[in-house]
Amino acid sequence: LMQLVESGGGLVQPGGSLTLACVGSGFDFSKQPMFWVRQTPGARFQWVSTINEKSTATSYTPSVKGRFTISRNNAKNTLYLEMNNLKTDDTAVYYCALSPTGDRRGQGTQVTVSE
């Protein structure tokens, strides 16, 4: 059974930082490109970032480029998202997923950026 478990969300002030983690199980993590997506209430999933299987290629939605860094440790079946200089618009539930549309995702972790 495929499972993705996110952690690391929380409440942070604008300009602050958080690092999210996602542990995968039930599938061959090292052979899958991985994605971070986010969702605000009433909105569709927004693709945030992608990393390929061997960490040789990454991509980001323009609004987070230069502030967020995606990485992975295949030996630990773990995906990361380092988020710096957070803005209020980054407030959302963040999910790791096996697709950029949010299909086959974890339960999510809430990130709230507020004074």
Backbone as JSON Lines, residues from 0, in Angstrom:
{"i":0,"aa":"L","n":[0.85,-1.19,0.0],"ca":[0.0,0.0,0.0],"c":[0.89,1.24,0.0]}
{"i":1,"aa":"M","n":[0.7,2.08,-1.01],"ca":[1.48,3.31,-1.12],"c":[1.1,4.27,-0.01]}
{"i":2,"aa":"Q","n":[2.08,4.83,0.67],"ca":[1.83,5.78,1.74],"c":[2.85,6.89,1.69]}
{"i":3,"aa":"L","n":[2.38,8.12,1.89],"ca":[3.23,9.3,1.98],"c":[2.83,10.04,3.25]}
{"i":4,"aa":"V","n":[3.8,10.37,4.09],"ca":[3.52,11.02,5.37],"c":[4.36,12.28,5.48]}
{"i":5,"aa":"E","n":[3.67,13.42,5.48],"ca":[4.34,14.71,5.57],"c":[4.47,15.16,7.02]}
{"i":6,"aa":"S","n":[5.47,15.99,7.27],"ca":[5.64,16.6,8.59],"c":[6.4,17.91,8.42]}
{"i":7,"aa":"G","n":[6.43,18.7,9.5],"ca":[7.24,19.9,9.5],"c":[6.5,21.21,9.33]}
{"i":8,"aa":"G","n":[5.19,21.16,9.11],"ca":[4.44,22.4,8.98],"c":[4.32,23.13,10.3]}
{"i":9,"aa":"G","n":[3.75,24.32,10.25],"ca":[3.56,25.09,11.47],"c":[3.22,26.53,11.17]}
{"i":10,"aa":"L","n":[3.27,27.34,12.22],"ca":[3.0,28.77,12.13],"c":[4.32,29.52,12.15]}
{"i":11,"aa":"V","n":[4.5,30.41,11.19],"ca":[5.75,31.15,11.09],"c":[5.43,32.57,10.65]}
{"i":12,"aa":"Q","n":[6.26,33.51,11.08],"ca":[6.07,34.91,10.67],"c":[6.59,35.12,9.25]}
{"i":13,"aa":"P","n":[6.07,36.14,8.56],"ca":[6.64,36.46,7.23],"c":[8.14,36.67,7.32]}
{"i":14,"aa":"G","n":[8.85,36.12,6.33],"ca":[10.3,36.16,6.34],"c":[10.95,34.97,7.02]}
{"i":15,"aa":"G","n":[10.15,34.16,7.67],"ca":[10.68,33.0,8.38],"c":[10.91,31.81,7.47]}
{"i":16,"aa":"S","n":[11.32,30.71,8.1],"ca":[11.67,29.5,7.35],"c":[11.04,28.27,7.98]}
{"i":17,"aa":"L","n":[10.78,27.29,7.15],"ca":[10.34,25.97,7.58],"c":[10.92,24.94,6.62]}
{"i":18,"aa":"T","n":[11.13,23.73,7.11],"ca":[11.51,22.62,6.24],"c":[10.5,21.5,6.41]}
{"i":19,"aa":"L","n":[9.88,21.12,5.31],"ca":[8.93,20.02,5.31],"c":[9.65,18.73,4.93]}
{"i":20,"aa":"A","n":[9.14,17.62,5.45],"ca":[9.66,16.3,5.11],"c":[8.49,15.39,4.73]}
{"i":21,"aa":"C","n":[8.78,14.41,3.91],"ca":[7.76,13.44,3.49],"c":[8.43,12.08,3.36]}
{"i":22,"aa":"V","n":[7.94,11.12,4.11],"ca":[8.47,9.76,4.06],"c":[7.53,8.89,3.23]}
{"i":23,"aa":"G","n":[8.09,8.21,2.25],"ca":[7.31,7.34,1.4],"c":[7.53,5.88,1.73]}
{"i":24,"aa":"S","n":[6.49,5.08,1.52],"ca":[6.58,3.64,1.72],"c":[5.58,2.94,0.81]}
{"i":25,"aa":"G","n":[5.81,1.64,0.6],"ca":[4.88,0.87,-0.22],"c":[5.1,0.99,-1.71]}
{"i":26,"aa":"F","n":[6.17,1.64,-2.1],"ca":[6.52,1.75,-3.51],"c":[8.03,1.98,-3.59]}
{"i":27,"aa":"D","n":[8.58,1.88,-4.8],"ca":[10.03,2.08,-4.97],"c":[10.3,3.57,-5.07]}
{"i":28,"aa":"F","n":[10.54,4.2,-3.92],"ca":[10.73,5.65,-3.84],"c":[11.84,6.13,-4.77]}
{"i":29,"aa":"S","n":[12.92,5.37,-4.87],"ca":[14.09,5.83,-5.62],"c":[13.87,5.87,-7.12]}
{"i":30,"aa":"K","n":[12.78,5.29,-7.58],"ca":[12.5,5.23,-9.01],"c":[11.36,6.16,-9.43]}
{"i":31,"aa":"Q","n":[10.93,7.02,-8.53],"ca":[9.8,7.91,-8.82],"c":[10.24,9.37,-8.77]}
{"i":32,"aa":"P","n":[9.9,10.17,-9.79],"ca":[9.98,11.62,-9.57],"c":[8.99,11.98,-8.49]}
{"i":33,"aa":"M","n":[9.3,13.0,-7.72],"ca":[8.44,13.39,-6.6],"c":[8.07,14.86,-6.73]}
{"i":34,"aa":"F","n":[6.93,15.19,-6.13],"ca":[6.35,16.51,-6.28],"c":[5.88,17.05,-4.93]}
{"i":35,"aa":"W","n":[5.95,18.35,-4.8],"ca":[5.25,19.06,-3.73],"c":[4.13,19.87,-4.4]}
{"i":36,"aa":"V","n":[2.95,19.79,-3.82],"ca":[1.82,20.61,-4.26],"c":[1.23,21.25,-3.01]}
{"i":37,"aa":"R","n":[0.41,22.28,-3.2],"ca":[-0.24,22.92,-2.05],"c":[-1.66,23.29,-2.42]}
{"i":38,"aa":"Q","n":[-2.46,23.49,-1.39],"ca":[-3.87,23.79,-1.59],"c":[-4.35,24.74,-0.52]}
{"i":39,"aa":"T","n":[-5.04,25.78,-0.95],"ca":[-5.71,26.68,-0.02],"c":[-7.2,26.36,-0.04]}
{"i":40,"aa":"P","n":[-7.95,26.73,1.01],"ca":[-9.37,26.37,1.08],"c":[-10.14,26.82,-0.16]}
{"i":41,"aa":"G","n":[-10.88,25.91,-0.75],"ca":[-11.7,26.22,-1.91],"c":[-10.95,26.3,-3.22]}
{"i":42,"aa":"A","n":[-9.65,26.05,-3.19],"ca":[-8.85,26.17,-4.41],"c":[-8.38,24.8,-4.88]}
{"i":43,"aa":"R","n":[-7.94,24.78,-6.13],"ca":[-7.37,23.54,-6.66],"c":[-5.96,23.37,-6.12]}
{"i":44,"aa":"F","n":[-5.43,22.19,-6.34],"ca":[-4.03,21.96,-6.0],"c":[-3.15,22.81,-6.91]}
{"i":45,"aa":"Q","n":[-2.14,23.41,-6.33],"ca":[-1.15,24.16,-7.08],"c":[0.18,23.42,-7.02]}
{"i":46,"aa":"W","n":[0.73,23.12,-8.17],"ca":[2.05,22.51,-8.21],"c":[3.08,23.49,-7.67]}
{"i":47,"aa":"V","n":[3.98,23.0,-6.83],"ca":[5.01,23.84,-6.22],"c":[6.4,23.5,-6.75]}
{"i":48,"aa":"S","n":[6.73,22.2,-6.78],"ca":[8.09,21.83,-7.13],"c":[8.16,20.37,-7.53]}
{"i":49,"aa":"T","n":[9.18,20.04,-8.32],"ca":[9.43,18.68,-8.8],"c":[10.9,18.36,-8.65]}
{"i":50,"aa":"I","n":[11.19,17.11,-8.33],"ca":[12.56,16.62,-8.35],"c":[12.57,15.26,-9.04]}
{"i":51,"aa":"N","n":[13.57,15.01,-9.88],"ca":[13.61,13.73,-10.57],"c":[14.21,12.65,-9.65]}
{"i":52,"aa":"E","n":[14.27,11.45,-10.19],"ca":[14.61,10.3,-9.36],"c":[16.0,10.41,-8.72]}
{"i":53,"aa":"K","n":[16.96,10.95,-9.47],"ca":[18.36,10.99,-9.0],"c":[18.79,12.37,-8.53]}
{"i":54,"aa":"S","n":[17.82,13.27,-8.36],"ca":[18.1,14.64,-7.88],"c":[18.96,15.44,-8.86]}
{"i":55,"aa":"T","n":[18.95,15.08,-10.12],"ca":[19.74,15.82,-11.1],"c":[18.95,16.95,-11.76]}
{"i":56,"aa":"A","n":[17.66,17.0,-11.51],"ca":[16.83,18.05,-12.09],"c":[15.73,18.44,-11.11]}
{"i":57,"aa":"T","n":[15.55,19.74,-10.95],"ca":[14.48,20.27,-10.1],"c":[13.78,21.4,-10.86]}
{"i":58,"aa":"S","n":[12.55,21.66,-10.48],"ca":[11.82,22.78,-11.05],"c":[10.86,23.33,-10.01]}
{"i":59,"aa":"Y","n":[10.5,24.62,-10.2],"ca":[9.69,25.32,-9.22],"c":[8.66,26.21,-9.9]}
{"i":60,"aa":"T","n":[7.51,26.38,-9.26],"ca":[6.58,27.38,-9.73],"c":[7.22,28.75,-9.53]}
{"i":61,"aa":"P","n":[6.98,29.71,-10.42],"ca":[7.71,30.98,-10.35],"c":[7.61,31.71,-9.01]}
{"i":62,"aa":"S","n":[6.49,31.6,-8.33],"ca":[6.3,32.37,-7.11],"c":[7.19,31.9,-5.95]}
{"i":63,"aa":"V","n":[7.76,30.69,-6.06],"ca":[8.61,30.2,-4.97],"c":[10.06,30.05,-5.39]}
{"i":64,"aa":"K","n":[10.35,30.24,-6.67],"ca":[11.72,30.06,-7.15],"c":[12.66,31.02,-6.45]}
{"i":65,"aa":"G","n":[13.79,30.5,-5.99],"ca":[14.74,31.32,-5.26],"c":[14.5,31.35,-3.76]}
{"i":66,"aa":"R","n":[13.34,30.88,-3.33],"ca":[13.01,30.85,-1.9],"c":[12.88,29.42,-1.38]}
{"i":67,"aa":"F","n":[12.39,28.51,-2.21],"ca":[12.17,27.12,-1.81],"c":[13.23,26.23,-2.48]}
{"i":68,"aa":"T","n":[13.6,25.15,-1.78],"ca":[14.53,24.17,-2.32],"c":[14.0,22.78,-2.06]}
{"i":69,"aa":"I","n":[13.83,22.01,-3.13],"ca":[13.39,20.62,-3.01],"c":[14.61,19.72,-3.02]}
{"i":70,"aa":"S","n":[14.56,18.66,-2.23],"ca":[15.65,17.69,-2.2],"c":[15.09,16.35,-1.77]}
{"i":71,"aa":"R","n":[15.91,15.31,-1.87],"ca":[15.47,13.98,-1.48],"c":[16.64,13.17,-1.01]}
{"i":72,"aa":"N","n":[16.36,12.19,-0.17],"ca":[17.34,11.21,0.28],"c":[16.74,9.84,-0.01]}
{"i":73,"aa":"N","n":[17.17,9.22,-1.1],"ca":[16.57,7.95,-1.49],"c":[16.89,6.83,-0.51]}
{"i":74,"aa":"A","n":[18.01,6.92,0.19],"ca":[18.35,5.9,1.18],"c":[17.37,5.92,2.35]}
{"i":75,"aa":"K","n":[16.76,7.08,2.59],"ca":[15.8,7.23,3.69],"c":[14.36,7.34,3.19]}
{"i":76,"aa":"N","n":[14.15,7.17,1.88],"ca":[12.8,7.3,1.3],"c":[12.14,8.61,1.7]}
{"i":77,"aa":"T","n":[12.92,9.68,1.72],"ca":[12.42,10.95,2.24],"c":[12.61,12.08,1.25]}
{"i":78,"aa":"L","n":[11.57,12.88,1.11],"ca":[11.53,14.07,0.28],"c":[11.48,15.28,1.2]}
{"i":79,"aa":"Y","n":[12.15,16.36,0.81],"ca":[12.2,17.58,1.62],"c":[11.77,18.79,0.81]}
{"i":80,"aa":"L","n":[11.3,19.81,1.53],"ca":[11.07,21.12,0.93],"c":[11.53,22.16,1.94]}
{"i":81,"aa":"E","n":[12.65,22.79,1.65],"ca":[13.15,23.88,2.49],"c":[12.52,25.17,1.99]}
{"i":82,"aa":"M","n":[11.87,25.88,2.89],"ca":[11.15,27.09,2.51],"c":[11.71,28.27,3.3]}
{"i":83,"aa":"N","n":[12.24,29.24,2.58],"ca":[12.82,30.43,3.19],"c":[12.07,31.68,2.76]}
{"i":84,"aa":"N","n":[12.26,32.76,3.52],"ca":[11.61,34.04,3.2],"c":[10.12,33.83,2.9]}
{"i":85,"aa":"L","n":[9.46,33.14,3.81],"ca":[8.05,32.8,3.6],"c":[7.17,34.05,3.56]}
{"i":86,"aa":"K","n":[6.16,34.01,2.72],"ca":[5.22,35.1,2.55],"c":[3.82,34.64,2.97]}
{"i":87,"aa":"T","n":[2.94,35.58,3.25],"ca":[1.58,35.2,3.65],"c":[0.89,34.39,2.56]}
{"i":88,"aa":"D","n":[1.22,34.65,1.3],"ca":[0.62,33.9,0.19],"c":[1.06,32.44,0.15]}
{"i":89,"aa":"D","n":[2.08,32.08,0.91],"ca":[2.51,30.68,0.98],"c":[1.65,29.86,1.92]}
{"i":90,"aa":"T","n":[0.75,30.5,2.65],"ca":[-0.13,29.78,3.56],"c":[-0.99,28.78,2.79]}
{"i":91,"aa":"A","n":[-0.9,27.51,3.18],"ca":[-1.62,26.44,2.47],"c":[-1.37,25.13,3.2]}
{"i":92,"aa":"V","n":[-2.09,24.1,2.78],"ca":[-1.73,22.73,3.16],"c":[-0.78,22.21,2.08]}
{"i":93,"aa":"Y","n":[0.35,21.72,2.51],"ca":[1.37,21.22,1.59],"c":[1.35,19.69,1.58]}
{"i":94,"aa":"Y","n":[1.4,19.15,0.37],"ca":[1.36,17.71,0.18],"c":[2.55,17.27,-0.66]}
{"i":95,"aa":"C","n":[3.11,16.13,-0.32],"ca":[3.99,15.48,-1.28],"c":[3.13,14.52,-2.09]}
{"i":96,"aa":"A","n":[3.52,14.31,-3.34],"ca":[2.68,13.54,-4.23],"c":[3.5,12.85,-5.3]}
{"i":97,"aa":"L","n":[2.84,11.9,-5.95],"ca":[3.47,11.19,-7.05],"c":[3.07,11.77,-8.4]}
{"i":98,"aa":"S","n":[2.37,12.89,-8.39],"ca":[2.03,13.57,-9.64],"c":[1.93,15.06,-9.38]}
{"i":99,"aa":"P","n":[2.1,15.89,-10.4],"ca":[2.03,17.35,-10.2],"c":[0.62,17.86,-9.97]}
{"i":100,"aa":"T","n":[-0.39,17.02,-10.18],"ca":[-1.77,17.43,-9.95],"c":[-2.26,17.06,-8.55]}
{"i":101,"aa":"G","n":[-1.41,16.39,-7.78],"ca":[-1.8,16.04,-6.42],"c":[-2.39,14.65,-6.27]}
{"i":102,"aa":"D","n":[-2.49,13.93,-7.37],"ca":[-2.95,12.55,-7.25],"c":[-1.95,11.75,-6.44]}
{"i":103,"aa":"R","n":[-2.45,10.78,-5.71],"ca":[-1.6,9.91,-4.88],"c":[-0.69,10.77,-4.01]}
{"i":104,"aa":"R","n":[-1.29,11.39,-3.03],"ca":[-0.61,12.31,-2.13],"c":[-0.76,11.84,-0.7]}
{"i":105,"aa":"G","n":[-0.02,12.5,0.19],"ca":[-0.14,12.22,1.61],"c":[-1.31,12.97,2.22]}
{"i":106,"aa":"Q","n":[-1.31,13.03,3.56],"ca":[-2.41,13.68,4.27],"c":[-2.21,15.19,4.38]}
{"i":107,"aa":"G","n":[-1.0,15.64,4.1],"ca":[-0.72,17.07,4.09],"c":[-0.24,17.6,5.42]}
{"i":108,"aa":"T","n":[0.42,18.75,5.36],"ca":[0.86,19.44,6.57],"c":[0.57,20.92,6.38]}
{"i":109,"aa":"Q","n":[-0.02,21.54,7.4],"ca":[-0.45,22.93,7.31],"c":[0.73,23.87,7.51]}
{"i":110,"aa":"V","n":[0.86,24.82,6.61],"ca":[1.83,25.9,6.76],"c":[1.05,27.21,6.82]}
{"i":111,"aa":"T","n":[1.24,27.94,7.92],"ca":[0.56,29.21,8.09],"c":[1.6,30.31,8.28]}
{"i":112,"aa":"V","n":[1.56,31.31,7.41],"ca":[2.5,32.43,7.49],"c":[1.71,33.66,7.89]}
{"i":113,"aa":"S","n":[1.96,34.14,9.1],"ca":[1.15,35.23,9.64],"c":[1.93,35.96,10.7]}
{"i":114,"aa":"E","n":[1.59,37.26,10.87],"ca":[2.24,38.05,11.93],"c":[1.81,37.51,13.28]}
